[in-house]
């Protein structure tokens, strides 16, 4: 699996080249009282670029727009070197019913605002950030396609969307000759494998590159938490630890998985974070995990994940510790029914 940041991959069915690790900027900006300041963000971006990294992920909602503004300043003079992705959906003006959601009005005004903050004339990739369960899919797809035809965005994707809706969107886009979805953002890590039931197989079949967010499970897989941390005040929600406990990211099960990650890291001579990141890249549907680094030191550590190779035994132990029940119909189809389905003869699956 060993690779390098400048060993680029194609994004889904498109010809767009992206690095095997994407640089996430959710924590960039300190207007909210925490996060990565501009000087540190510049050091992070410079190192990422020096090693050949070209894929940057942001969103209009991050730090209330400050992530995009900061990124726009740092990209001056080198904008075209990068694949810049942003997202729309979440509210930028609370109380305004049309300043959030997946509909055309919010999409168009969000893109215009993002372009101003990023100081650019186009986005390389625009994601629908979160499925709103309100907007018709043909409205979303046609608005995407209009912005592509206008040159405001080049490629499109979805994030945090049900598999049946994403596959439906892709089929409609293909039938109507509209821009097809090239990317899917979902949470995927050793503690969150439920996306293996529908979302990841769907993406592979429908031509969407998977870009996992939270590949370290909010820091749980970095080895920073202990059993005593499970007693954090769930109602406070004033720290990453409390949030992880309240959301279920930090639990006896996930700590058990983190223990196995730590053991494998000790055998290889690397950090648990590197093991967790490298594991996501074992899945052939995964194009590029999104790094949530806040500091230069974290980025330096994370990039070393690209040099990792697991033994068959180590990969098997990680799989066993984190495996989930795929549920119906997947477990059923993997059972003895497959014999009578093919008349008890061997039929090779399509590659």
C-alpha positions as CSV (number, residue, x, y, z in Angstrom):
1,X,0.0,0.0,0.0
2,X,3.0,2.3,0.5
3,X,2.7,5.4,-1.6
4,X,3.6,9.1,-1.6
5,X,1.6,12.4,-1.4
6,X,2.5,13.1,-5.1
7,X,1.3,9.7,-6.3
8,X,-2.0,11.1,-7.5
9,X,-5.3,9.3,-7.8
10,X,-8.3,9.9,-10.1
11,X,-11.4,11.2,-8.4
12,X,-14.2,8.8,-9.0
13,X,-15.1,8.5,-12.7
14,X,-13.5,11.8,-13.5
15,X,-10.0,12.6,-14.8
16,X,-9.3,14.9,-11.9
17,X,-6.0,14.1,-10.1
18,X,-5.9,14.3,-6.3
19,X,-3.4,13.4,-3.6
20,X,-4.0,10.2,-1.5
21,X,-4.4,12.4,1.6
22,X,-6.5,15.6,1.5
23,X,-5.8,18.6,3.6
24,X,-8.8,19.5,5.8
25,X,-9.3,23.1,7.0
26,X,-12.3,22.8,9.3
27,X,-10.2,24.1,12.3
28,X,-8.6,27.0,10.3
29,X,-9.4,30.3,11.8
30,X,-9.5,31.6,15.4
31,X,-12.6,33.9,15.3
32,X,-14.5,31.4,17.4
33,X,-11.7,31.5,20.1
34,X,-9.9,28.3,19.1
35,X,-8.4,26.7,16.0
36,X,-5.4,27.1,13.7
37,X,-4.1,30.7,13.3
38,X,-2.9,32.0,10.0
39,X,0.8,31.6,10.6
40,X,0.4,27.9,11.5
41,X,-2.0,27.3,8.6
42,X,0.6,28.7,6.2
43,X,3.3,26.3,7.6
44,X,0.8,23.4,7.2
45,X,-0.1,24.4,3.6
46,X,3.5,25.0,2.6
47,X,4.7,21.6,3.9
48,X,1.7,19.8,2.3
49,X,2.5,21.5,-1.1
50,X,6.2,20.9,-0.8
51,X,5.5,17.1,-0.7
52,X,3.2,17.3,-3.7
53,X,-0.1,17.6,-1.9
54,X,-2.8,19.3,-4.0
55,X,-6.2,18.5,-2.5
56,X,-7.7,21.0,0.0
57,X,-11.1,20.6,1.7
58,X,-13.1,23.5,3.2
59,X,-16.8,24.6,3.6
60,X,-18.6,27.9,3.8
61,X,-19.8,27.0,7.3
62,X,-16.3,26.3,8.8
63,X,-15.5,29.0,11.4
64,X,-18.4,31.0,9.9
65,X,-16.5,31.6,6.7
66,X,-13.1,32.3,8.2
67,X,-11.7,29.0,7.0
68,X,-12.4,30.1,3.4
69,X,-11.1,33.6,3.9
70,X,-7.9,32.4,5.5
71,X,-7.4,29.8,2.7
72,X,-8.0,32.4,0.1
73,X,-5.2,34.6,1.4
74,X,-2.8,31.7,1.6
75,X,-3.5,30.5,-1.9
76,X,-2.7,33.9,-3.6
77,X,-0.2,33.3,-6.3
78,X,-0.6,29.6,-6.4
79,X,-4.3,28.9,-6.6
80,X,-4.2,26.8,-9.8
81,X,-1.8,24.3,-8.2
82,X,-4.5,23.1,-5.9
83,X,-7.8,21.2,-6.2
84,X,-10.0,23.4,-3.9
85,X,-13.2,21.8,-2.6
86,X,-15.9,23.6,-0.6
87,X,-19.4,22.7,0.5
88,X,-22.8,24.4,1.0
89,X,-26.0,23.5,2.9
90,X,-25.6,24.6,6.5
91,X,-26.9,28.0,7.5
92,X,-24.8,31.1,7.2
93,X,-27.6,33.5,8.4
94,X,-29.6,31.9,11.2
95,X,-33.3,32.9,10.8
96,X,-33.2,33.2,7.1
97,X,-35.1,30.2,5.7
98,X,-33.3,30.4,2.3
99,X,-29.8,30.7,3.7
100,X,-29.6,27.0,4.4
101,X,-30.6,23.7,2.8
102,X,-29.9,22.0,-0.6
103,X,-32.0,24.1,-2.9
104,X,-30.9,26.2,-5.9
105,X,-31.1,29.6,-4.2
106,X,-28.9,28.6,-1.3
107,X,-26.5,26.8,-3.6
108,X,-26.1,29.7,-5.9
109,X,-25.7,32.4,-3.2
110,X,-23.4,30.1,-1.2
111,X,-21.1,29.5,-4.2
112,X,-20.9,33.3,-4.9
113,X,-20.0,34.0,-1.3
114,X,-17.4,31.2,-1.2
115,X,-15.8,32.5,-4.4
116,X,-15.5,36.0,-2.8
117,X,-14.0,34.6,0.4
118,X,-11.6,32.3,-1.4
119,X,-10.6,35.1,-3.9
120,X,-11.1,32.8,-6.9
121,X,-13.4,32.6,-9.9
122,X,-14.2,28.9,-9.6
123,X,-14.3,26.0,-7.2
124,X,-12.7,22.8,-8.4
125,X,-15.3,20.7,-6.4
126,X,-18.5,21.6,-4.7
127,X,-20.2,19.3,-2.3
128,X,-23.8,19.2,-1.0
129,X,-22.8,19.3,2.7
130,X,-25.7,17.6,4.4
131,X,-28.9,16.1,3.0
132,X,-31.8,18.3,4.0
133,X,-34.6,15.8,3.3
134,X,-36.6,18.6,1.7
135,X,-35.2,19.6,-1.8
136,X,-36.1,17.5,-4.9
137,X,-33.1,15.8,-6.4
138,X,-33.7,17.2,-9.9
139,X,-33.5,20.7,-8.5
140,X,-30.2,20.0,-6.9
141,X,-28.8,18.3,-9.9
142,X,-29.9,20.9,-12.4
143,X,-28.5,23.7,-10.2
144,X,-25.2,21.9,-10.0
145,X,-25.1,21.4,-13.7
146,X,-26.0,25.1,-14.4
147,X,-23.0,26.2,-12.2
148,X,-20.7,23.7,-14.0
149,X,-21.8,25.1,-17.4
150,X,-21.3,28.6,-16.1
151,X,-17.7,27.7,-15.0
152,X,-18.3,28.5,-11.4
153,X,-17.6,24.9,-10.3
154,X,-15.8,22.1,-12.2
155,X,-16.9,18.9,-10.4
156,X,-19.7,18.0,-7.9
157,X,-20.1,15.7,-5.0
158,X,-22.3,14.9,-2.0
159,X,-21.6,14.5,1.7
160,X,-23.6,12.9,4.5
161,X,-26.4,11.7,2.2
162,X,-28.3,8.4,2.2
163,X,-27.0,5.9,-0.3
164,X,-30.3,5.5,-2.1
165,X,-30.6,9.2,-2.7
166,X,-27.0,9.5,-3.9
167,X,-27.4,6.6,-6.3
168,X,-30.7,8.0,-7.5
169,X,-29.1,11.3,-8.2
170,X,-26.3,9.7,-10.1
171,X,-28.7,7.7,-12.3
172,X,-30.8,10.8,-13.0
173,X,-27.7,12.8,-13.9
174,X,-26.5,10.1,-16.3
175,X,-30.0,9.8,-18.0
176,X,-30.4,13.5,-18.5
177,X,-26.9,14.3,-19.5
178,X,-26.2,16.5,-16.5
179,X,-22.9,16.6,-14.5
180,X,-22.4,13.4,-12.6
181,X,-21.3,13.1,-9.0
182,X,-17.5,12.5,-8.8
183,X,-17.1,12.4,-5.0
184,X,-18.7,11.2,-1.8
185,X,-17.7,12.4,1.7
186,X,-18.6,10.1,4.6
187,X,-17.2,9.3,8.0
188,X,-15.1,6.2,7.7
189,X,-12.6,4.8,10.2
190,X,-12.0,1.7,12.3
191,X,-14.8,2.7,14.8
192,X,-17.3,3.6,12.1
193,X,-17.7,1.0,9.5
194,X,-21.4,1.0,9.0
195,X,-20.9,2.9,5.7
196,X,-19.5,-0.4,4.3
197,X,-23.1,-1.7,4.2
198,X,-24.4,0.6,1.5
199,X,-22.5,3.8,1.0
200,X,-19.1,2.5,0.0
201,X,-20.3,-0.2,-2.4
202,X,-22.7,2.3,-3.9
203,X,-19.9,4.8,-4.5
204,X,-17.7,2.1,-6.1
205,X,-20.4,1.0,-8.4
206,X,-21.6,4.5,-9.3
207,X,-18.3,6.1,-10.0
208,X,-17.8,8.3,-6.9
209,X,-14.5,8.5,-5.2
210,X,-14.8,8.2,-1.4
211,X,-13.2,10.8,0.8
212,X,-13.5,9.8,4.4
213,X,-13.9,12.5,7.1
214,X,-12.9,11.9,10.7
215,X,-10.5,9.0,9.8
216,X,-9.1,9.2,13.4
217,X,-12.7,9.1,14.9
218,X,-12.3,12.5,16.5
219,X,-8.9,11.6,17.9
220,X,-10.1,8.4,19.6
221,X,-7.8,6.3,17.3
222,X,-4.8,8.5,18.1
223,X,-4.5,6.8,21.5
224,X,-5.1,9.9,23.5
225,X,-8.1,8.6,25.6
226,X,-8.3,6.1,28.5
227,X,-11.1,4.3,30.2
228,X,-11.3,7.0,32.8
229,X,-12.3,9.5,30.1
230,X,-15.6,7.7,29.7
231,X,-16.7,9.6,32.9
232,X,-16.7,13.0,31.1
233,X,-19.7,15.2,31.7
234,X,-22.0,14.5,28.7
235,X,-24.0,17.6,29.2
236,X,-21.1,20.1,29.2
237,X,-20.2,19.7,25.5
238,X,-17.3,22.1,26.2
239,X,-14.4,19.8,25.1
240,X,-13.6,17.3,22.4
241,X,-13.6,14.6,25.0
242,X,-17.1,15.5,26.3
243,X,-18.4,15.7,22.7
244,X,-16.9,12.3,21.8
245,X,-18.5,10.7,24.9
246,X,-21.9,12.3,24.2
247,X,-21.9,11.2,20.6
248,X,-20.7,7.7,21.2
249,X,-17.4,8.1,19.5
250,X,-15.7,7.4,22.8
251,X,-17.0,4.2,24.4
252,X,-15.7,0.9,25.7
253,X,-16.0,-0.6,22.2
254,X,-14.0,2.2,20.5
255,X,-11.4,2.2,23.2
256,X,-11.0,-1.6,22.6
257,X,-10.4,-0.9,18.9
258,X,-8.0,1.9,19.8
259,X,-6.0,-0.6,22.0
260,X,-5.5,-2.9,19.0
261,X,-4.5,0.0,16.9
262,X,-1.9,1.0,19.5
263,X,-0.6,-2.6,19.6
264,X,-0.1,-2.7,15.8
265,X,1.5,0.7,15.9
266,X,4.0,-0.6,18.5
267,X,4.9,-3.6,16.3
268,X,5.5,-1.4,13.2
269,X,7.2,1.4,15.1
270,X,4.8,4.2,14.2
271,X,2.0,6.2,15.8
272,X,-1.6,5.0,16.3
273,X,-2.8,7.8,14.1
274,X,-0.6,6.6,11.2
275,X,-2.1,3.1,11.6
276,X,-5.7,4.4,11.6
277,X,-5.1,6.5,8.5
278,X,-3.3,3.8,6.6
279,X,-6.1,1.3,7.3
280,X,-8.7,3.5,5.5
281,X,-6.5,3.4,2.4
282,X,-6.7,-0.4,2.3
283,X,-10.2,0.0,0.9
284,X,-10.0,0.3,-2.9
285,X,-13.1,2.6,-2.9
286,X,-11.3,5.2,-0.8
287,X,-9.6,7.9,-2.8
288,X,-8.3,10.3,-0.2
289,X,-9.0,10.5,3.6
290,X,-9.3,14.1,4.8
291,X,-6.8,15.1,7.4
292,X,-8.1,17.2,10.3
293,X,-4.7,18.5,11.3
294,X,-4.6,21.6,13.6
295,X,-0.8,21.8,13.8
296,X,2.3,21.3,11.7
297,X,3.4,18.5,13.9
298,X,0.1,16.6,13.4
299,X,0.5,17.0,9.6
300,X,4.1,15.7,9.7
301,X,2.9,12.7,11.7
302,X,-0.1,12.0,9.5
303,X,1.8,12.1,6.2
304,X,4.0,9.2,7.4
305,X,0.9,7.0,7.2
306,X,1.5,6.8,3.4
307,X,4.7,4.7,4.0
308,X,3.0,2.1,6.1
309,X,2.5,-1.5,5.1
310,X,0.6,-4.0,7.2
311,X,1.3,-7.7,7.4
312,X,-1.6,-9.9,6.6
313,X,-1.9,-10.8,10.3
314,X,-1.9,-7.1,11.4
315,X,-4.6,-6.2,8.8
316,X,-6.7,-9.2,10.0
317,X,-6.5,-8.2,13.6
318,X,-7.6,-4.7,12.8
319,X,-10.5,-6.1,10.8
320,X,-11.5,-8.5,13.6
321,X,-11.4,-5.8,16.3
322,X,-13.6,-3.4,14.3
323,X,-15.8,-5.7,12.2
324,X,-19.6,-5.0,12.1
325,X,-22.6,-7.1,11.0
326,X,-23.5,-6.0,7.5
327,X,-27.1,-6.8,8.1
328,X,-29.7,-7.9,5.6
329,X,-29.5,-8.5,2.7
330,X,-25.7,-8.6,2.7
331,X,-25.3,-11.3,5.4
332,X,-28.0,-13.3,3.6
333,X,-26.4,-13.0,0.2
334,X,-23.1,-14.1,1.7
335,X,-24.7,-17.3,3.1
336,X,-25.4,-20.6,1.5
337,X,-28.0,-19.1,-0.9
338,X,-25.3,-18.3,-3.4
339,X,-25.0,-22.0,-4.3
340,X,-28.5,-22.6,-5.6
341,X,-28.6,-19.2,-7.2
342,X,-26.0,-20.3,-9.7
343,X,-27.0,-23.9,-10.0
344,X,-24.1,-25.0,-7.8
345,X,-21.5,-23.9,-10.4
346,X,-18.8,-21.3,-10.0
347,X,-19.5,-18.0,-11.6
348,X,-16.7,-15.3,-11.3
349,X,-17.8,-11.9,-10.1
350,X,-17.1,-9.0,-12.4
351,X,-13.9,-7.2,-11.4
